[in-house]
Amino acid sequence: MPRILIVGGGYAGFYTALKLQKQLRRGEAEVVMVDPLPYMTYQPFLPEVAAGSIEPRHSVTSHRKHLTKTRVITARVTGIDHAAKKATITPEIGEAYELDYDHVVVTAGSVSRTFPIPGVADEAIGMKSIEEAIAVRDRLIDNFSRASNLPAGPERDRLLTVVVVGGGFAGIETFAELRSLASSLIAQYPGLTIDDTHFHLIEAMGRIMPEVSLKTSHWVLKNLAQREAIVHLDTQLTSAVDGRIELSTGESFESDLIIWTAGVMANPVVRGTDLPVEERGRLRAQADLRVIDEHGAVVEGAWAAGDVAAVPDLTGGGVGGFCVPNAQHAVRQGKRMAKNLTAVLRGEEPRDYIHQNMGAVAGLGLWVGVFQWKNLAIKGWPAWIMHRGYHGLAIPMWERKLRVFGGWVGHFFLGRDTVSLSAREKPQAYFQEFASRPKA
């Protein structure tokens, strides 16, 4: 029985496995998926998780619960020798071992792309994982609590200053959602006002949100300004050492919460393979998702999709002719991947992936959103409802959809959850403080 190895359990990998287990006949192929995490993270929900509008566990989908016909291995793929059709599997505990395969599907996704700016690696936090979103939420809530006990001054200003680097969709949504959370927190701390909080977004380009029209992006800037949130355009972060923000414009201030959302790059795991990689570090792929070499020849048994792959955008709407790294493409490529793999196993020809852009929708805090499709732009609360409706239905599995919508209904009547659980990072601290120890 042929073995299909899926490297990565994100959007593309999860949907490939999910659809394969529905399409394959019994005994037609064995599907193995390897990922260091036991769940798929629905990343469009991360800003709302950071803002306390969604329960963190509701924005992730368990691999083992839903991929019941897939062999799930929670480990890392640290090497792929496609010439021998072997992959090196490295679990967190135990020795690394090799796994044979007939087809390999590389869907390892992307990681945050950073630049060698002093202090960023030590002080900043990304917004690519559920753990990062939880940490951002807890840090902001804890900082309000700490600042409420301090007199006005530099230390309080530092605690109540939030910096987001990157003005794309992820950065703007994170920035706006945290601004919305801060506005809610102010009501709980009578000694603090909105003037005590400082929100800065730093964008190196001359505009934000390139996925929407310039007119729509200007509306977003105006809305943020009305909420006391400052956007620095044509500005670069030059240093963040010890939390001291230095900008290319000469401005300087301190922050205790720096969030990096300035782009992504293909997961470096592909560098440990003998599969062909293009200049940006992505696997070369043709429109049917099969990996190709630099001459355009198909590499038999090798497939790629999602952020880690350079897949041609046949609609002509992609950047540089390739599909942009977003959830729309990754999910649909995963579904097409399953159909193409099934076709090849049955001696049929795979079909090209093609997907017309469905538009862009963003949530910017409670009751504020934007939607853009071609020349149609919708702003304000209608777009916010569209954002929640689309993503609430787009998260995989009905049990997750129900949990998300149920949480939103609860928050509508009860308000957002503003409890910090930062103590979870050191769960033994309370026990150890009072635990009896043997006398010397």
RAMO-V289739 format. One record per residue. N is the residue number from 1. NEAR is the number of other ideal C-beta (glycine too) atoms within 10 Angstrom. Layout:
N&NEAR + N&NEAR
This chain:
1&7 + 2&14 + 3&16 + 4&26 + 5&26 + 6&34 + 7&28 + 8&27 + 9&29 + 10&27 + 11&27 + 12&33 + 13&29 + 14&29 + 15&24 + 16&32 + 17&29 + 18&24 + 19&18 + 20&26 + 21&15 + 22&10 + 23&14 + 24&19 + 25&9 + 26&5 + 27&7 + 28&14 + 29&16 + 30&16 + 31&25 + 32&18 + 33&25 + 34&23 + 35&24 + 36&14 + 37&15 + 38&13 + 39&20 + 40&28 + 41&24 + 42&24 + 43&21 + 44&22 + 45&26 + 46&27 + 47&30 + 48&30 + 49&26 + 50&27 + 51&28 + 52&25 + 53&24 + 54&27 + 55&17 + 56&18 + 57&13 + 58&21 + 59&25 + 60&19 + 61&21 + 62&15 + 63&22 + 64&11 + 65&12 + 66&19 + 67&22 + 68&8 + 69&13 + 70&22 + 71&14 + 72&21 + 73&19 + 74&16 + 75&19 + 76&18 + 77&26 + 78&12 + 79&16 + 80&23 + 81&14 + 82&19 + 83&9 + 84&10 + 85&18 + 86&16 + 87&23 + 88&16 + 89&21 + 90&15 + 91&14 + 92&8 + 93&5 + 94&9 + 95&7 + 96&12 + 97&11 + 98&11 + 99&17 + 100&10 + 101&20 + 102&15 + 103&20 + 104&25 + 105&31 + 106&32 + 107&32 + 108&29 + 109&26 + 110&20 + 111&17 + 112&19 + 113&14 + 114&15 + 115&12 + 116&6 + 117&18 + 118&15 + 119&18 + 120&18 + 121&11 + 122&11 + 123&20 + 124&23 + 125&17 + 126&21 + 127&22 + 128&19 + 129&17 + 130&20 + 131&13 + 132&19 + 133&28 + 134&19 + 135&17 + 136&26 + 137&26 + 138&19 + 139&19 + 140&25 + 141&20 + 142&17 + 143&22 + 144&22 + 145&13 + 146&13 + 147&21 + 148&17 + 149&9 + 150&15 + 151&7 + 152&11 + 153&8 + 154&10 + 155&14 + 156&19 + 157&18 + 158&19 + 159&24 + 160&25 + 161&21 + 162&26 + 163&26 + 164&30 + 165&28 + 166&25 + 167&28 + 168&17 + 169&21 + 170&26 + 171&25 + 172&28 + 173&27 + 174&24 + 175&29 + 176&28 + 177&26 + 178&25 + 179&23 + 180&24 + 181&26 + 182&26 + 183&15 + 184&16 + 185&21 + 186&18 + 187&10 + 188&12 + 189&14 + 190&8 + 191&13 + 192&19 + 193&9 + 194&12 + 195&8 + 196&19 + 197&24 + 198&18 + 199&23 + 200&22 + 201&27 + 202&24 + 203&23 + 204&16 + 205&12 + 206&10 + 207&15 + 208&25 + 209&22 + 210&15 + 211&18 + 212&24 + 213&17 + 214&11 + 215&10 + 216&21 + 217&19 + 218&13 + 219&15 + 220&22 + 221&19 + 222&9 + 223&17 + 224&22 + 225&11 + 226&8 + 227&16 + 228&14 + 229&24 + 230&13 + 231&21 + 232&19 + 233&14 + 234&11 + 235&20 + 236&16 + 237&26 + 238&15 + 239&15 + 240&23 + 241&13 + 242&10 + 243&18 + 244&15 + 245&22 + 246&18 + 247&17 + 248&13 + 249&12 + 250&7 + 251&13 + 252&11 + 253&16 + 254&17 + 255&22 + 256&20 + 257&23 + 258&22 + 259&27 + 260&27 + 261&25 + 262&25 + 263&16 + 264&18 + 265&16 + 266&26 + 267&22 + 268&12 + 269&19 + 270&21 + 271&10 + 272&13 + 273&21 + 274&13 + 275&21 + 276&19 + 277&18 + 278&14 + 279&6 + 280&10 + 281&16 + 282&23 + 283&26 + 284&20 + 285&29 + 286&18 + 287&16 + 288&20 + 289&28 + 290&20 + 291&24 + 292&18 + 293&12 + 294&9 + 295&6 + 296&8 + 297&10 + 298&14 + 299&20 + 300&12 + 301&18 + 302&25 + 303&27 + 304&31 + 305&34 + 306&34 + 307&25 + 308&31 + 309&27 + 310&22 + 311&26 + 312&18 + 313&19 + 314&15 + 315&11 + 316&7 + 317&12 + 318&16 + 319&10 + 320&9 + 321&11 + 322&17 + 323&28 + 324&15 + 325&19 + 326&19 + 327&18 + 328&18 + 329&24 + 330&26 + 331&20 + 332&19 + 333&27 + 334&26 + 335&17 + 336&25 + 337&30 + 338&23 + 339&18 + 340&24 + 341&25 + 342&20 + 343&15 + 344&18 + 345&18 + 346&10 + 347&6 + 348&11 + 349&8 + 350&20 + 351&13 + 352&13 + 353&24 + 354&13 + 355&17 + 356&9 + 357&17 + 358&10 + 359&17 + 360&18 + 361&23 + 362&24 + 363&27 + 364&26 + 365&26 + 366&21 + 367&13 + 368&22 + 369&24 + 370&29 + 371&22 + 372&22 + 373&13 + 374&8 + 375&7 + 376&9 + 377&16 + 378&18 + 379&17 + 380&15 + 381&12 + 382&12 + 383&22 + 384&22 + 385&15 + 386&17 + 387&21 + 388&19 + 389&12 + 390&14 + 391&20 + 392&17 + 393&11 + 394&14 + 395&22 + 396&16 + 397&15 + 398&9 + 399&13 + 400&21 + 401&16 + 402&12 + 403&17 + 404&23 + 405&16 + 406&12 + 407&19 + 408&15 + 409&10 + 410&13 + 411&17 + 412&10 + 413&6 + 414&8 + 415&12 + 416&18 + 417&16 + 418&16 + 419&8 + 420&18 + 421&12 + 422&13 + 423&11 + 424&9 + 425&10 + 426&9 + 427&9 + 428&8 + 429&9 + 430&10 + 431&8 + 432&10 + 433&7 + 434&6 + 435&8 + 436&5 + 437&6 + 438&4 + 439&4 + 440&3
